[in-house]
């Protein structure tokens, strides 16, 4: 399955994993994570050392950020995610504080273990040879059509509400787009 970052959620990755689907699906930070500025930033939570045995992160100054609790959230579709919260014990007087974080009190990070594992798997697939092929092909197929409908056809928004009416309106737009393509092929 190939999809853009709008579909790169923990819920979708879990569905693909449960159904043995190889998902070449970007997540929202995929391109940012590949940039040199992101890779070289030691203050980002994903670059901090994590001790799995004792369950703590280590900040760039060497301070342990211990587990302080969990936060659960439920999506609009009912999917439940769990964030593990870690907090430093004392950031007062730290020389790196201004570069490490800008909040008040001690630095706190949230880690979604399941989501991180799914993103790591997705990144591995997307940066593989086959993933590069799929990523190069995906924008060619649907994006040009949407661009033509929006910019050439002047379609900016749906005029009706409700799934049934929006589906019918988009079907009419797609038919008109295909007729326009057929007319252009016949005239050439």
Rosetta constraint file for C-alpha pairs under 8 A:
AtomPair CA 1 CA 21 HARMONIC 6.98 0.50
AtomPair CA 1 CA 22 HARMONIC 6.25 0.50
AtomPair CA 1 CA 23 HARMONIC 4.81 0.50
AtomPair CA 1 CA 24 HARMONIC 5.83 0.50
AtomPair CA 1 CA 25 HARMONIC 7.22 0.50
AtomPair CA 2 CA 23 HARMONIC 6.18 0.50
AtomPair CA 2 CA 24 HARMONIC 4.74 0.50
AtomPair CA 2 CA 25 HARMONIC 5.51 0.50
AtomPair CA 2 CA 134 HARMONIC 6.84 0.50
AtomPair CA 2 CA 135 HARMONIC 7.82 0.50
AtomPair CA 2 CA 138 HARMONIC 7.10 0.50
AtomPair CA 3 CA 7 HARMONIC 6.43 0.50
AtomPair CA 3 CA 8 HARMONIC 7.93 0.50
AtomPair CA 3 CA 23 HARMONIC 8.00 0.50
AtomPair CA 3 CA 24 HARMONIC 6.56 0.50
AtomPair CA 3 CA 25 HARMONIC 4.75 0.50
AtomPair CA 3 CA 26 HARMONIC 6.78 0.50
AtomPair CA 3 CA 138 HARMONIC 7.45 0.50
AtomPair CA 4 CA 8 HARMONIC 7.18 0.50
AtomPair CA 4 CA 25 HARMONIC 5.81 0.50
AtomPair CA 4 CA 26 HARMONIC 5.39 0.50
AtomPair CA 4 CA 27 HARMONIC 7.60 0.50
AtomPair CA 5 CA 25 HARMONIC 6.49 0.50
AtomPair CA 5 CA 26 HARMONIC 4.41 0.50
AtomPair CA 5 CA 27 HARMONIC 4.55 0.50
AtomPair CA 5 CA 28 HARMONIC 5.10 0.50
AtomPair CA 5 CA 30 HARMONIC 7.98 0.50
AtomPair CA 6 CA 26 HARMONIC 7.87 0.50
AtomPair CA 6 CA 27 HARMONIC 7.28 0.50
AtomPair CA 6 CA 28 HARMONIC 7.10 0.50
AtomPair CA 7 CA 12 HARMONIC 6.81 0.50
AtomPair CA 7 CA 25 HARMONIC 6.80 0.50
AtomPair CA 7 CA 26 HARMONIC 7.40 0.50
AtomPair CA 7 CA 27 HARMONIC 7.27 0.50
AtomPair CA 8 CA 12 HARMONIC 6.59 0.50
AtomPair CA 8 CA 13 HARMONIC 6.91 0.50
AtomPair CA 8 CA 25 HARMONIC 5.73 0.50
AtomPair CA 8 CA 26 HARMONIC 5.41 0.50
AtomPair CA 8 CA 27 HARMONIC 4.18 0.50
AtomPair CA 8 CA 28 HARMONIC 6.74 0.50
AtomPair CA 9 CA 13 HARMONIC 6.21 0.50
AtomPair CA 9 CA 27 HARMONIC 6.79 0.50
AtomPair CA 9 CA 115 HARMONIC 7.91 0.50
AtomPair CA 10 CA 14 HARMONIC 6.01 0.50
AtomPair CA 10 CA 114 HARMONIC 7.50 0.50
AtomPair CA 10 CA 115 HARMONIC 5.25 0.50
AtomPair CA 10 CA 118 HARMONIC 6.96 0.50
AtomPair CA 11 CA 15 HARMONIC 6.27 0.50
AtomPair CA 11 CA 79 HARMONIC 6.75 0.50
AtomPair CA 12 CA 16 HARMONIC 6.26 0.50
AtomPair CA 13 CA 17 HARMONIC 6.09 0.50
AtomPair CA 13 CA 23 HARMONIC 7.44 0.50
AtomPair CA 13 CA 118 HARMONIC 6.23 0.50
AtomPair CA 14 CA 18 HARMONIC 6.06 0.50
AtomPair CA 14 CA 118 HARMONIC 7.59 0.50
AtomPair CA 15 CA 19 HARMONIC 6.21 0.50
AtomPair CA 16 CA 20 HARMONIC 5.94 0.50
AtomPair CA 16 CA 21 HARMONIC 4.79 0.50
AtomPair CA 16 CA 22 HARMONIC 6.96 0.50
AtomPair CA 16 CA 23 HARMONIC 6.50 0.50
AtomPair CA 17 CA 21 HARMONIC 6.10 0.50
AtomPair CA 17 CA 22 HARMONIC 7.72 0.50
AtomPair CA 23 CA 122 HARMONIC 7.00 0.50
AtomPair CA 23 CA 125 HARMONIC 7.68 0.50
AtomPair CA 24 CA 122 HARMONIC 6.49 0.50
AtomPair CA 24 CA 125 HARMONIC 6.22 0.50
AtomPair CA 24 CA 126 HARMONIC 5.68 0.50
AtomPair CA 24 CA 131 HARMONIC 6.30 0.50
AtomPair CA 24 CA 134 HARMONIC 7.33 0.50
AtomPair CA 24 CA 135 HARMONIC 7.87 0.50
AtomPair CA 25 CA 122 HARMONIC 6.61 0.50
AtomPair CA 25 CA 126 HARMONIC 7.48 0.50
AtomPair CA 26 CA 30 HARMONIC 6.09 0.50
AtomPair CA 26 CA 122 HARMONIC 6.95 0.50
AtomPair CA 26 CA 123 HARMONIC 7.64 0.50
AtomPair CA 26 CA 126 HARMONIC 7.40 0.50
AtomPair CA 27 CA 119 HARMONIC 6.97 0.50
AtomPair CA 27 CA 122 HARMONIC 7.96 0.50
AtomPair CA 29 CA 33 HARMONIC 6.04 0.50
AtomPair CA 30 CA 34 HARMONIC 6.78 0.50
AtomPair CA 30 CA 123 HARMONIC 7.30 0.50
AtomPair CA 31 CA 35 HARMONIC 6.94 0.50
AtomPair CA 32 CA 38 HARMONIC 6.64 0.50
AtomPair CA 33 CA 38 HARMONIC 5.67 0.50
AtomPair CA 33 CA 39 HARMONIC 6.53 0.50
AtomPair CA 34 CA 38 HARMONIC 7.15 0.50
AtomPair CA 34 CA 39 HARMONIC 6.95 0.50
AtomPair CA 35 CA 39 HARMONIC 6.36 0.50
AtomPair CA 36 CA 40 HARMONIC 6.05 0.50
AtomPair CA 37 CA 41 HARMONIC 6.41 0.50
AtomPair CA 41 CA 47 HARMONIC 7.63 0.50
AtomPair CA 42 CA 47 HARMONIC 5.68 0.50
AtomPair CA 42 CA 48 HARMONIC 6.88 0.50
AtomPair CA 42 CA 60 HARMONIC 6.86 0.50
AtomPair CA 43 CA 47 HARMONIC 6.75 0.50
AtomPair CA 43 CA 48 HARMONIC 6.93 0.50
AtomPair CA 43 CA 59 HARMONIC 7.47 0.50
AtomPair CA 43 CA 60 HARMONIC 6.64 0.50
AtomPair CA 43 CA 99 HARMONIC 7.48 0.50
AtomPair CA 43 CA 100 HARMONIC 5.35 0.50
AtomPair CA 44 CA 48 HARMONIC 6.73 0.50
AtomPair CA 45 CA 109 HARMONIC 6.73 0.50
AtomPair CA 48 CA 57 HARMONIC 6.33 0.50
AtomPair CA 48 CA 58 HARMONIC 5.99 0.50
AtomPair CA 48 CA 59 HARMONIC 6.11 0.50
AtomPair CA 48 CA 60 HARMONIC 7.18 0.50
AtomPair CA 49 CA 57 HARMONIC 5.59 0.50
AtomPair CA 49 CA 58 HARMONIC 5.33 0.50
AtomPair CA 49 CA 59 HARMONIC 7.47 0.50
AtomPair CA 50 CA 55 HARMONIC 7.23 0.50
AtomPair CA 50 CA 56 HARMONIC 5.86 0.50
AtomPair CA 50 CA 57 HARMONIC 4.39 0.50
AtomPair CA 50 CA 58 HARMONIC 6.45 0.50
AtomPair CA 51 CA 55 HARMONIC 5.49 0.50
AtomPair CA 51 CA 56 HARMONIC 5.42 0.50
AtomPair CA 51 CA 57 HARMONIC 6.23 0.50
AtomPair CA 52 CA 56 HARMONIC 6.96 0.50
AtomPair CA 55 CA 66 HARMONIC 7.00 0.50
AtomPair CA 55 CA 67 HARMONIC 6.69 0.50
AtomPair CA 56 CA 64 HARMONIC 6.24 0.50
AtomPair CA 56 CA 65 HARMONIC 5.49 0.50
AtomPair CA 56 CA 66 HARMONIC 4.75 0.50
AtomPair CA 56 CA 67 HARMONIC 6.22 0.50
AtomPair CA 56 CA 86 HARMONIC 7.25 0.50
AtomPair CA 57 CA 64 HARMONIC 5.76 0.50
AtomPair CA 57 CA 65 HARMONIC 4.99 0.50
AtomPair CA 57 CA 66 HARMONIC 6.71 0.50
AtomPair CA 57 CA 86 HARMONIC 7.47 0.50
AtomPair CA 58 CA 62 HARMONIC 5.52 0.50
AtomPair CA 58 CA 63 HARMONIC 5.51 0.50
AtomPair CA 58 CA 64 HARMONIC 4.63 0.50
AtomPair CA 58 CA 65 HARMONIC 5.88 0.50
AtomPair CA 59 CA 63 HARMONIC 5.37 0.50
AtomPair CA 59 CA 64 HARMONIC 6.49 0.50
AtomPair CA 59 CA 65 HARMONIC 6.97 0.50
AtomPair CA 61 CA 94 HARMONIC 7.86 0.50
AtomPair CA 61 CA 96 HARMONIC 7.40 0.50
AtomPair CA 63 CA 88 HARMONIC 6.83 0.50
AtomPair CA 63 CA 89 HARMONIC 7.82 0.50
AtomPair CA 64 CA 88 HARMONIC 6.17 0.50
AtomPair CA 64 CA 89 HARMONIC 7.50 0.50
AtomPair CA 65 CA 86 HARMONIC 5.51 0.50
AtomPair CA 65 CA 87 HARMONIC 4.77 0.50
AtomPair CA 65 CA 88 HARMONIC 4.15 0.50
AtomPair CA 65 CA 89 HARMONIC 6.80 0.50
AtomPair CA 65 CA 108 HARMONIC 7.82 0.50
AtomPair CA 66 CA 86 HARMONIC 5.13 0.50
AtomPair CA 66 CA 87 HARMONIC 5.58 0.50
AtomPair CA 66 CA 88 HARMONIC 6.50 0.50
AtomPair CA 66 CA 89 HARMONIC 7.84 0.50
AtomPair CA 67 CA 84 HARMONIC 7.18 0.50
AtomPair CA 67 CA 85 HARMONIC 5.90 0.50
AtomPair CA 67 CA 86 HARMONIC 4.39 0.50
AtomPair CA 67 CA 87 HARMONIC 6.66 0.50
AtomPair CA 68 CA 84 HARMONIC 7.92 0.50
AtomPair CA 68 CA 85 HARMONIC 5.73 0.50
AtomPair CA 68 CA 86 HARMONIC 5.53 0.50
AtomPair CA 68 CA 87 HARMONIC 6.59 0.50
AtomPair CA 69 CA 84 HARMONIC 6.14 0.50
AtomPair CA 69 CA 85 HARMONIC 5.36 0.50
AtomPair CA 69 CA 86 HARMONIC 7.39 0.50
AtomPair CA 70 CA 82 HARMONIC 6.63 0.50
AtomPair CA 70 CA 83 HARMONIC 5.59 0.50
AtomPair CA 70 CA 84 HARMONIC 4.65 0.50
AtomPair CA 70 CA 85 HARMONIC 5.75 0.50
AtomPair CA 71 CA 82 HARMONIC 5.78 0.50
AtomPair CA 71 CA 83 HARMONIC 5.11 0.50
AtomPair CA 71 CA 84 HARMONIC 6.55 0.50
AtomPair CA 71 CA 85 HARMONIC 7.30 0.50
AtomPair CA 72 CA 80 HARMONIC 6.85 0.50
AtomPair CA 72 CA 81 HARMONIC 5.71 0.50
AtomPair CA 72 CA 82 HARMONIC 4.55 0.50
AtomPair CA 72 CA 83 HARMONIC 6.24 0.50
AtomPair CA 73 CA 80 HARMONIC 5.68 0.50
AtomPair CA 73 CA 81 HARMONIC 5.45 0.50
AtomPair CA 73 CA 82 HARMONIC 6.59 0.50
AtomPair CA 74 CA 78 HARMONIC 5.55 0.50
AtomPair CA 74 CA 79 HARMONIC 5.37 0.50
AtomPair CA 74 CA 80 HARMONIC 4.38 0.50
AtomPair CA 74 CA 81 HARMONIC 6.38 0.50
AtomPair CA 75 CA 79 HARMONIC 5.15 0.50
AtomPair CA 75 CA 80 HARMONIC 6.48 0.50
AtomPair CA 81 CA 112 HARMONIC 7.69 0.50
AtomPair CA 82 CA 112 HARMONIC 6.26 0.50
AtomPair CA 83 CA 110 HARMONIC 5.85 0.50
AtomPair CA 83 CA 111 HARMONIC 5.39 0.50
AtomPair CA 83 CA 112 HARMONIC 4.69 0.50
AtomPair CA 83 CA 113 HARMONIC 7.60 0.50
AtomPair CA 84 CA 110 HARMONIC 5.50 0.50
AtomPair CA 84 CA 111 HARMONIC 5.07 0.50
AtomPair CA 84 CA 112 HARMONIC 6.21 0.50
AtomPair CA 84 CA 113 HARMONIC 7.79 0.50
AtomPair CA 85 CA 108 HARMONIC 6.98 0.50
AtomPair CA 85 CA 109 HARMONIC 5.87 0.50
AtomPair CA 85 CA 110 HARMONIC 4.55 0.50
AtomPair CA 85 CA 111 HARMONIC 6.43 0.50
AtomPair CA 86 CA 108 HARMONIC 5.61 0.50
AtomPair CA 86 CA 109 HARMONIC 5.34 0.50
AtomPair CA 86 CA 110 HARMONIC 6.31 0.50
AtomPair CA 86 CA 111 HARMONIC 7.92 0.50
AtomPair CA 87 CA 106 HARMONIC 6.70 0.50
AtomPair CA 87 CA 107 HARMONIC 5.79 0.50
AtomPair CA 87 CA 108 HARMONIC 4.31 0.50
AtomPair CA 87 CA 109 HARMONIC 6.47 0.50
AtomPair CA 88 CA 106 HARMONIC 5.64 0.50
AtomPair CA 88 CA 107 HARMONIC 5.56 0.50
AtomPair CA 88 CA 108 HARMONIC 6.51 0.50
AtomPair CA 89 CA 106 HARMONIC 6.60 0.50
AtomPair CA 90 CA 106 HARMONIC 5.96 0.50
AtomPair CA 91 CA 97 HARMONIC 6.96 0.50
AtomPair CA 91 CA 105 HARMONIC 7.21 0.50
AtomPair CA 91 CA 106 HARMONIC 5.16 0.50
AtomPair CA 91 CA 107 HARMONIC 6.94 0.50
AtomPair CA 92 CA 105 HARMONIC 7.84 0.50
AtomPair CA 92 CA 106 HARMONIC 7.57 0.50
AtomPair CA 93 CA 97 HARMONIC 7.73 0.50
AtomPair CA 96 CA 100 HARMONIC 5.82 0.50
AtomPair CA 97 CA 101 HARMONIC 5.95 0.50
AtomPair CA 97 CA 102 HARMONIC 7.38 0.50
AtomPair CA 98 CA 102 HARMONIC 6.04 0.50
AtomPair CA 101 CA 107 HARMONIC 6.69 0.50
AtomPair CA 103 CA 107 HARMONIC 7.29 0.50
AtomPair CA 111 CA 116 HARMONIC 7.84 0.50
AtomPair CA 112 CA 116 HARMONIC 6.09 0.50
AtomPair CA 113 CA 117 HARMONIC 6.28 0.50
AtomPair CA 114 CA 118 HARMONIC 6.29 0.50
AtomPair CA 115 CA 119 HARMONIC 6.08 0.50
AtomPair CA 116 CA 120 HARMONIC 6.11 0.50
AtomPair CA 117 CA 121 HARMONIC 6.29 0.50
AtomPair CA 118 CA 122 HARMONIC 6.13 0.50
AtomPair CA 119 CA 123 HARMONIC 5.99 0.50
AtomPair CA 120 CA 124 HARMONIC 6.22 0.50
AtomPair CA 121 CA 125 HARMONIC 6.31 0.50
AtomPair CA 122 CA 126 HARMONIC 5.98 0.50
AtomPair CA 123 CA 127 HARMONIC 6.03 0.50
AtomPair CA 124 CA 128 HARMONIC 6.22 0.50
AtomPair CA 125 CA 130 HARMONIC 7.66 0.50
AtomPair CA 125 CA 131 HARMONIC 5.56 0.50
AtomPair CA 126 CA 130 HARMONIC 7.66 0.50
AtomPair CA 126 CA 131 HARMONIC 4.16 0.50
AtomPair CA 126 CA 132 HARMONIC 6.20 0.50
AtomPair CA 126 CA 135 HARMONIC 7.37 0.50
AtomPair CA 127 CA 131 HARMONIC 5.61 0.50
AtomPair CA 127 CA 132 HARMONIC 5.95 0.50
AtomPair CA 128 CA 132 HARMONIC 6.15 0.50
AtomPair CA 129 CA 133 HARMONIC 6.44 0.50
AtomPair CA 130 CA 134 HARMONIC 6.34 0.50
AtomPair CA 131 CA 135 HARMONIC 6.04 0.50
AtomPair CA 132 CA 136 HARMONIC 6.14 0.50
AtomPair CA 133 CA 137 HARMONIC 6.39 0.50
AtomPair CA 134 CA 138 HARMONIC 6.05 0.50
AtomPair CA 135 CA 139 HARMONIC 7.35 0.50
AtomPair CA 136 CA 140 HARMONIC 7.58 0.50
AtomPair CA 137 CA 141 HARMONIC 6.83 0.50
AtomPair CA 138 CA 142 HARMONIC 7.16 0.50
AtomPair CA 139 CA 143 HARMONIC 5.35 0.50
AtomPair CA 139 CA 144 HARMONIC 7.52 0.50
AtomPair CA 140 CA 144 HARMONIC 6.29 0.50
AtomPair CA 141 CA 145 HARMONIC 7.44 0.50
AtomPair CA 142 CA 146 HARMONIC 6.40 0.50
AtomPair CA 143 CA 147 HARMONIC 6.05 0.50
AtomPair CA 144 CA 148 HARMONIC 6.14 0.50
AtomPair CA 145 CA 149 HARMONIC 6.18 0.50
AtomPair CA 146 CA 150 HARMONIC 6.02 0.50
AtomPair CA 147 CA 151 HARMONIC 5.74 0.50
AtomPair CA 147 CA 152 HARMONIC 7.36 0.50
AtomPair CA 148 CA 152 HARMONIC 4.83 0.50
AtomPair CA 148 CA 153 HARMONIC 6.25 0.50
AtomPair CA 149 CA 153 HARMONIC 4.73 0.50
AtomPair CA 149 CA 154 HARMONIC 6.69 0.50
AtomPair CA 149 CA 155 HARMONIC 6.01 0.50
AtomPair CA 149 CA 173 HARMONIC 7.77 0.50
AtomPair CA 149 CA 177 HARMONIC 6.99 0.50
AtomPair CA 150 CA 154 HARMONIC 5.19 0.50
AtomPair CA 150 CA 155 HARMONIC 4.59 0.50
AtomPair CA 150 CA 156 HARMONIC 5.80 0.50
AtomPair CA 151 CA 155 HARMONIC 6.96 0.50
AtomPair CA 158 CA 166 HARMONIC 6.64 0.50
AtomPair CA 158 CA 169 HARMONIC 7.36 0.50
AtomPair CA 159 CA 166 HARMONIC 7.88 0.50
AtomPair CA 160 CA 165 HARMONIC 5.92 0.50
AtomPair CA 160 CA 166 HARMONIC 5.95 0.50
AtomPair CA 160 CA 169 HARMONIC 7.72 0.50
AtomPair CA 161 CA 165 HARMONIC 6.23 0.50
AtomPair CA 161 CA 166 HARMONIC 6.28 0.50
AtomPair CA 162 CA 166 HARMONIC 6.05 0.50
AtomPair CA 163 CA 167 HARMONIC 5.89 0.50
AtomPair CA 164 CA 168 HARMONIC 6.26 0.50
AtomPair CA 165 CA 169 HARMONIC 6.10 0.50
AtomPair CA 166 CA 170 HARMONIC 6.06 0.50
AtomPair CA 167 CA 171 HARMONIC 6.06 0.50
AtomPair CA 168 CA 172 HARMONIC 6.30 0.50
AtomPair CA 169 CA 173 HARMONIC 6.34 0.50
AtomPair CA 170 CA 174 HARMONIC 6.06 0.50
AtomPair CA 171 CA 175 HARMONIC 6.13 0.50
AtomPair CA 172 CA 176 HARMONIC 6.16 0.50
AtomPair CA 173 CA 177 HARMONIC 6.11 0.50
AtomPair CA 174 CA 178 HARMONIC 6.21 0.50
AtomPair CA 175 CA 179 HARMONIC 6.17 0.50
AtomPair CA 176 CA 180 HARMONIC 6.13 0.50
AtomPair CA 177 CA 181 HARMONIC 6.29 0.50
AtomPair CA 178 CA 182 HARMONIC 6.17 0.50
AtomPair CA 179 CA 183 HARMONIC 6.11 0.50
AtomPair CA 180 CA 184 HARMONIC 6.23 0.50
AtomPair CA 181 CA 185 HARMONIC 6.26 0.50
AtomPair CA 182 CA 186 HARMONIC 6.24 0.50
AtomPair CA 183 CA 187 HARMONIC 6.16 0.50
AtomPair CA 184 CA 188 HARMONIC 6.43 0.50
